[in-house]
Amino acid sequence: MLSICKTKSRALGKIFLGVSCLLVSLNQAADVDAVHHGDDAGQTPEVLMLGDGGLLQPQVLVRGSRIFYMATHAWKAGENNPVLPTDRFSFQINSLQNVATGRSGAGTRTDAIQEFRFLAEKTLFDGNVSVELLLPFYNTTLYESSSQADFSLGSQIDTQFGDMGFGVKGLLFSNGSSAVSAGLRVETPTKDDYRIWDDVRSDDSVWHFTPYISGRWDNRENWFASGVLSYRLNDSPFRSYVVGTSNDVLLREPEYLALDGALGCWLCKRNHGSGLADVAAMFEVHYTSASTRQSNRPAGSLQGIPTNNSDLGYTDYLNLTIGCAAYFEGGLEYSGGFAFPLRDTLTPSGSGTSYISSTDRSYSWAFVSNVGWRF
């Protein structure tokens, strides 16, 4: 219990530091002049990173001969997030292929997983600050296998409501060709808890906080670049237990450091009168590292307790995304591309039973896209 309290105090301290930095940033942002965006100033719009899907280490539940990999979807700061505060709506659609969803005597099962994220962003204080609201839906691993029939089929895919999120962002610096901002994204525990046949349970009431700093550069001719540095924290452990047994533990998820960068060029600019105004191509690199391990499960409580994810170690995801973005008159935009993992560590770090054989590759490839409207 003492170690849990110390760990929680450490995480809360990091959260307090991140929020404090954000408040300082917003105070500085109040002194920045209002920014004119591409459509308002007759310039090219800011190109948003497509991202890599944001799939992190799964939660692993064991029930008899079945192992269930519960997908962990994260709202990353390095995807669909403009550096400049912007009035907009967006709908993000990602399709991740060959995601490991479970294992039995027949081997590892893989499925395609889809992510659907609705986002609204509204500017405040003359365009220097913005607030965000996220409503996520996922066609992902079934969180509740409540019947023997469901259990006998193994891991299933179903539509689930994810963790609703909100965020705030403040502009720190802008000179027309470059800009820097800082923000905080918060994910609330609104998705269903995990249930396997009514007795193996995981109650996830964890809040996630992601402070970040982002920047962009545009040479006002053909080239542009952007980058985001972020850190994903959790406020508390989650409870995992088996009904009717003494297997009842608190486990803490890893914390994640993420570095996302993009380089792009304009293929077509300001083609007025045709409907299609601007077209850009971009190359993105997304690095996400588990800077802490998930806390260990007590010895002797193997059956049912969801996972010894400490076997996964300090996971390093490195993904490449290649895509294009098209901007239309009236503020409409569409971007799409493909993401590919660049790393594949076959032997997990740590000791004990390995539940997952590939720790640095959460999918084989992914299609990522976004439809938006700036107003």
C-alpha positions as CSV (number, residue, x, y, z in Angstrom):
1,M,0.0,0.0,0.0
2,L,2.9,2.4,0.8
3,S,4.5,1.8,-2.6
4,I,1.1,2.5,-4.3
5,C,0.8,5.8,-2.4
6,K,4.3,6.8,-3.3
7,T,3.7,5.9,-7.0
8,K,0.4,7.8,-7.0
9,S,2.1,10.9,-5.3
10,R,4.8,10.8,-8.0
11,A,2.2,10.7,-10.8
12,L,0.1,13.5,-9.3
13,G,3.2,15.6,-8.9
14,K,3.9,15.2,-12.6
15,I,0.3,16.1,-13.4
16,F,0.6,19.2,-11.2
17,L,3.8,20.2,-12.9
18,G,2.2,19.8,-16.4
19,V,-0.9,21.8,-15.4
20,S,1.3,24.5,-13.9
21,C,3.3,24.8,-17.1
22,L,0.1,25.0,-19.1
23,L,-1.2,27.8,-16.9
24,V,2.0,29.8,-17.4
25,S,1.7,29.1,-21.1
26,L,-1.9,30.4,-21.3
27,N,-0.9,33.5,-19.3
28,Q,1.8,34.2,-21.9
29,A,-0.6,33.5,-24.7
30,A,-2.9,36.2,-23.6
31,D,-0.2,38.7,-24.7
32,V,0.1,37.3,-28.2
33,D,-1.6,39.2,-31.0
34,A,-4.5,37.5,-32.8
35,V,-3.4,35.0,-35.5
36,H,-4.9,35.0,-39.0
37,H,-5.3,31.4,-40.3
38,G,-4.8,30.3,-43.9
39,D,-8.4,30.8,-45.1
40,D,-8.6,34.3,-43.5
41,A,-5.3,35.7,-44.7
42,G,-5.3,34.2,-48.2
43,Q,-2.4,31.9,-47.2
44,T,-2.1,28.1,-47.2
45,P,-3.8,26.4,-44.2
46,E,-1.9,24.6,-41.5
47,V,-1.5,20.9,-42.4
48,L,-2.4,18.5,-39.5
49,M,-0.5,15.3,-38.8
50,L,-2.4,12.2,-39.5
51,G,-0.8,10.2,-36.7
52,D,-0.3,6.5,-36.3
53,G,-3.6,5.4,-34.7
54,G,-2.5,5.8,-31.1
55,L,-2.7,2.1,-30.2
56,L,-0.7,1.3,-27.0
57,Q,0.1,-1.8,-24.9
58,P,-3.1,-3.9,-24.4
59,Q,-4.5,-5.0,-21.1
60,V,-4.2,-8.8,-21.0
61,L,-6.9,-10.9,-19.3
62,V,-6.4,-14.6,-18.6
63,R,-9.4,-17.0,-18.3
64,G,-8.7,-20.7,-18.5
65,S,-7.1,-21.5,-21.8
66,R,-8.1,-18.1,-23.3
67,I,-6.0,-15.0,-23.3
68,F,-7.7,-11.7,-24.2
69,Y,-5.8,-8.7,-25.4
70,M,-7.9,-5.7,-24.6
71,A,-6.9,-2.9,-27.0
72,T,-5.7,0.4,-25.4
73,H,-6.7,3.5,-27.6
74,A,-4.9,6.7,-26.8
75,W,-5.8,10.3,-27.8
76,K,-2.4,11.4,-28.9
77,A,-1.3,15.0,-29.1
78,G,0.6,14.3,-32.3
79,E,-2.4,13.6,-34.5
80,N,-5.2,15.8,-35.9
81,N,-4.0,18.7,-33.7
82,P,-3.2,22.1,-35.2
83,V,-0.4,24.2,-33.5
84,L,-2.6,27.3,-34.0
85,P,-5.8,27.4,-32.0
86,T,-8.5,26.8,-34.6
87,D,-12.3,26.8,-34.9
88,R,-13.1,23.5,-36.5
89,F,-15.0,20.2,-36.5
90,S,-13.3,16.9,-37.6
91,F,-14.1,13.3,-38.0
92,Q,-11.1,10.9,-37.8
93,I,-11.3,7.4,-39.3
94,N,-8.4,4.9,-38.8
95,S,-8.3,1.2,-39.8
96,L,-5.6,-0.8,-38.1
97,Q,-4.8,-4.2,-39.7
98,N,-3.7,-7.5,-38.0
99,V,-4.0,-6.4,-34.4
100,A,-3.4,-9.2,-31.9
101,T,-6.6,-9.6,-30.0
102,G,-6.1,-12.8,-28.1
103,R,-4.6,-16.3,-27.9
104,S,-5.7,-19.8,-27.2
105,G,-4.4,-23.3,-28.0
106,A,-4.9,-22.6,-31.7
107,G,-2.5,-19.7,-31.6
108,T,-2.6,-15.9,-31.7
109,R,-5.8,-14.3,-33.1
110,T,-5.6,-11.1,-35.1
111,D,-8.3,-8.8,-36.3
112,A,-8.8,-5.4,-38.0
113,I,-9.7,-2.6,-35.6
114,Q,-11.4,0.7,-36.6
115,E,-11.2,4.0,-34.7
116,F,-13.8,6.8,-35.1
117,R,-13.2,10.1,-33.3
118,F,-15.5,13.1,-33.5
119,L,-13.7,16.4,-32.4
120,A,-14.8,20.0,-32.0
121,E,-12.4,22.8,-31.2
122,K,-13.4,26.4,-30.4
123,T,-11.1,29.4,-30.0
124,L,-11.2,32.0,-27.2
125,F,-9.4,35.2,-26.3
126,D,-9.0,36.6,-29.8
127,G,-7.8,33.2,-31.2
128,N,-5.0,32.7,-28.7
129,V,-6.6,29.9,-26.7
130,S,-8.8,27.0,-27.7
131,V,-10.8,24.2,-26.0
132,E,-11.5,20.8,-27.5
133,L,-14.1,18.0,-27.0
134,L,-13.5,14.4,-28.2
135,L,-16.2,11.7,-28.6
136,P,-14.5,8.4,-29.6
137,F,-16.1,5.2,-30.9
138,Y,-14.0,2.1,-31.6
139,N,-14.8,-1.1,-33.5
140,T,-12.4,-2.9,-31.2
141,T,-12.0,-5.8,-28.8
142,L,-15.2,-6.7,-26.9
143,Y,-14.8,-5.4,-23.4
144,E,-17.5,-7.8,-21.9
145,S,-17.6,-11.5,-22.8
146,S,-20.4,-12.2,-20.4
147,S,-21.6,-15.6,-21.6
148,Q,-20.0,-19.0,-22.0
149,A,-20.8,-18.8,-25.7
150,D,-18.8,-15.5,-26.0
151,F,-16.0,-17.1,-24.1
152,S,-15.8,-20.2,-26.2
153,L,-15.4,-18.0,-29.3
154,G,-12.4,-16.3,-27.8
155,S,-11.6,-12.6,-28.5
156,Q,-14.4,-10.8,-30.3
157,I,-14.7,-7.4,-32.1
158,D,-17.6,-5.1,-31.3
159,T,-18.4,-1.3,-31.4
160,Q,-17.5,0.3,-28.1
161,F,-17.6,3.9,-26.8
162,G,-14.1,5.0,-25.7
163,D,-12.7,7.4,-23.2
164,M,-14.3,10.8,-23.8
165,G,-11.7,13.6,-23.9
166,F,-11.3,17.3,-23.5
167,G,-8.4,19.7,-24.0
168,V,-7.1,23.2,-23.8
169,K,-4.3,24.9,-25.9
170,G,-2.6,28.2,-25.7
171,L,-0.5,30.0,-28.3
172,L,3.0,31.0,-27.1
173,F,4.6,32.5,-30.2
174,S,3.7,33.3,-33.8
175,N,5.4,35.3,-36.5
176,G,3.5,34.3,-39.6
177,S,6.0,31.6,-40.8
178,S,6.3,29.7,-37.5
179,A,4.4,29.2,-34.3
180,V,4.7,27.4,-30.9
181,S,1.9,26.4,-28.6
182,A,1.4,24.3,-25.4
183,G,-1.7,22.3,-24.3
184,L,-3.2,19.6,-22.2
185,R,-5.4,16.7,-23.3
186,V,-7.4,14.8,-20.7
187,E,-9.0,11.4,-21.3
188,T,-11.9,10.5,-18.9
189,P,-12.8,6.8,-17.9
190,T,-16.1,6.6,-19.8
191,K,-15.5,3.2,-21.6
192,D,-16.9,0.0,-20.3
193,D,-14.9,-2.0,-17.7
194,Y,-13.4,-5.4,-18.7
195,R,-15.4,-8.5,-18.0
196,I,-14.6,-12.1,-18.9
197,W,-17.4,-14.6,-18.1
198,D,-18.6,-12.5,-15.1
199,D,-15.7,-13.5,-12.7
200,V,-12.5,-12.1,-14.3
201,R,-12.8,-8.3,-14.0
202,S,-10.8,-5.1,-14.4
203,D,-12.4,-1.9,-13.2
204,D,-10.7,0.9,-15.1
205,S,-11.4,4.3,-13.5
206,V,-8.1,5.8,-14.6
207,W,-7.9,9.4,-15.9
208,H,-5.1,10.1,-18.4
209,F,-3.4,13.5,-18.7
210,T,-1.2,14.5,-21.7
211,P,0.6,17.8,-21.5
212,Y,2.4,18.7,-24.7
213,I,4.3,21.4,-26.6
214,S,4.0,21.7,-30.4
215,G,5.6,23.8,-33.1
216,R,5.3,24.4,-36.9
217,W,7.4,26.1,-39.6
218,D,6.4,27.2,-43.1
219,N,8.8,28.8,-45.6
220,R,5.8,30.3,-47.4
221,E,6.8,28.7,-50.6
222,N,6.7,24.9,-50.8
223,W,8.0,23.3,-47.6
224,F,6.6,23.0,-44.1
225,A,7.4,21.1,-40.9
226,S,5.8,20.4,-37.5
227,G,6.6,18.6,-34.3
228,V,5.0,17.6,-31.0
229,L,6.6,16.5,-27.7
230,S,4.1,15.0,-25.1
231,Y,4.0,12.8,-22.0
232,R,0.9,10.7,-21.1
233,L,0.3,10.3,-17.4
234,N,-2.2,8.3,-15.4
235,D,-3.7,9.4,-12.1
236,S,-4.1,6.1,-10.3
237,P,-3.9,2.3,-10.6
238,F,-6.8,0.2,-11.9
239,R,-8.3,-2.7,-9.9
240,S,-8.1,-6.3,-11.3
241,Y,-9.7,-9.2,-9.5
242,V,-11.4,-12.6,-9.8
243,V,-14.8,-12.8,-8.1
244,G,-14.9,-15.3,-5.2
245,T,-11.1,-15.5,-4.8
246,S,-8.3,-13.6,-3.1
247,N,-6.9,-12.5,-6.4
248,D,-7.5,-8.8,-6.1
249,V,-4.7,-6.4,-7.0
250,L,-4.0,-2.8,-8.1
251,L,-2.0,-2.4,-11.3
252,R,-0.7,0.8,-12.8
253,E,-0.4,1.3,-16.5
254,P,2.9,2.5,-18.1
255,E,3.4,6.2,-18.8
256,Y,4.3,7.2,-22.3
257,L,6.7,9.7,-23.8
258,A,5.8,10.6,-27.4
259,L,7.8,12.5,-30.1
260,D,5.9,13.2,-33.4
261,G,7.3,15.0,-36.4
262,A,6.3,15.8,-40.0
263,L,7.9,17.2,-43.1
264,G,5.7,18.1,-46.1
265,C,5.5,20.1,-49.3
266,W,2.8,21.8,-51.3
267,L,1.8,20.2,-54.6
268,C,-0.9,22.8,-55.4
269,K,-1.6,26.2,-53.8
270,R,-4.5,28.6,-54.0
271,N,-6.2,27.2,-57.1
272,H,-9.3,29.4,-56.7
273,G,-12.5,28.9,-58.6
274,S,-12.1,25.1,-59.0
275,G,-13.3,24.2,-55.5
276,L,-10.0,22.5,-54.7
277,A,-7.6,25.2,-53.4
278,D,-4.6,23.5,-51.8
279,V,-2.9,20.0,-51.9
280,A,0.0,18.9,-49.8
281,A,2.0,15.7,-49.3
282,M,3.6,14.8,-45.9
283,F,5.9,12.3,-44.3
284,E,5.5,11.7,-40.6
285,V,7.5,9.8,-37.9
286,H,5.9,8.8,-34.7
287,Y,7.9,7.5,-31.7
288,T,6.1,6.4,-28.5
289,S,8.0,4.9,-25.6
290,A,6.7,3.4,-22.4
291,S,8.9,5.2,-19.9
292,T,7.7,3.1,-17.0
293,R,6.6,-0.5,-16.8
294,Q,3.2,-1.7,-15.7
295,S,3.4,-2.6,-12.1
296,N,4.0,-6.3,-11.3
297,R,1.2,-8.7,-10.4
298,P,1.8,-10.5,-7.0
299,A,3.4,-13.9,-7.3
300,G,1.0,-16.9,-7.1
301,S,-2.0,-15.0,-8.6
302,L,-1.6,-16.0,-12.2
303,Q,-5.0,-17.4,-13.1
304,G,-7.5,-14.7,-14.0
305,I,-5.5,-11.7,-12.9
306,P,-5.2,-9.6,-16.0
307,T,-1.7,-9.6,-17.1
308,N,1.9,-9.3,-16.2
309,N,2.4,-6.5,-18.7
310,S,5.7,-5.8,-17.0
311,D,6.9,-8.6,-19.4
312,L,6.4,-6.0,-22.2
313,G,9.1,-3.8,-20.7
314,Y,9.8,-0.3,-22.0
315,T,7.9,-0.7,-25.3
316,D,9.1,1.5,-28.1
317,Y,6.7,2.1,-31.0
318,L,8.3,3.7,-34.1
319,N,5.9,4.2,-37.0
320,L,6.1,5.9,-40.4
321,T,3.1,7.7,-41.9
322,I,2.9,8.8,-45.6
323,G,-0.1,10.8,-46.7
324,C,-1.7,13.7,-48.6
325,A,-4.0,16.5,-47.6
326,A,-6.5,18.4,-49.8
327,Y,-8.2,21.7,-48.8
328,F,-11.3,23.0,-50.5
329,E,-12.8,26.5,-50.6
330,G,-15.2,27.1,-47.7
331,G,-13.0,25.5,-45.1
332,L,-13.5,21.8,-46.0
333,E,-10.5,19.5,-45.9
334,Y,-9.6,15.8,-46.3
335,S,-6.4,14.0,-45.5
336,G,-5.5,10.4,-45.7
337,G,-2.5,8.1,-45.7
338,F,-0.9,4.8,-44.6
339,A,1.1,4.1,-41.4
340,F,3.7,1.3,-41.2
341,P,5.6,0.1,-38.1
342,L,9.4,0.3,-38.3
343,R,10.3,-1.7,-35.2
344,D,9.5,-5.3,-34.3
345,T,11.0,-6.6,-31.0
346,L,10.2,-10.3,-30.8
347,T,11.4,-11.0,-27.3
348,P,9.8,-9.0,-24.5
349,S,11.9,-7.3,-21.8
350,G,11.4,-8.7,-18.3
351,S,10.9,-12.2,-16.8
352,G,8.1,-14.6,-16.5
353,T,5.5,-15.9,-19.0
354,S,5.4,-13.9,-22.2
355,Y,1.8,-13.2,-23.2
356,I,2.6,-11.2,-26.3
357,S,5.4,-12.2,-28.7
358,S,5.7,-8.8,-30.5
359,T,5.9,-5.8,-28.3
360,D,6.9,-2.9,-30.6
361,R,4.5,-3.5,-33.4
362,S,0.8,-3.1,-32.5
363,Y,-0.4,-3.7,-36.1
364,S,1.0,-4.7,-39.5
365,W,-0.2,-1.5,-41.3
366,A,-2.9,1.1,-41.0
367,F,-5.0,3.4,-43.1
368,V,-5.5,6.8,-41.3
369,S,-7.7,9.6,-42.5
370,N,-9.5,12.8,-41.3
371,V,-12.4,14.9,-42.7
372,G,-12.6,18.4,-41.3
373,W,-14.3,21.8,-41.6
374,R,-12.6,25.0,-40.4
375,F,-14.9,28.0,-39.8
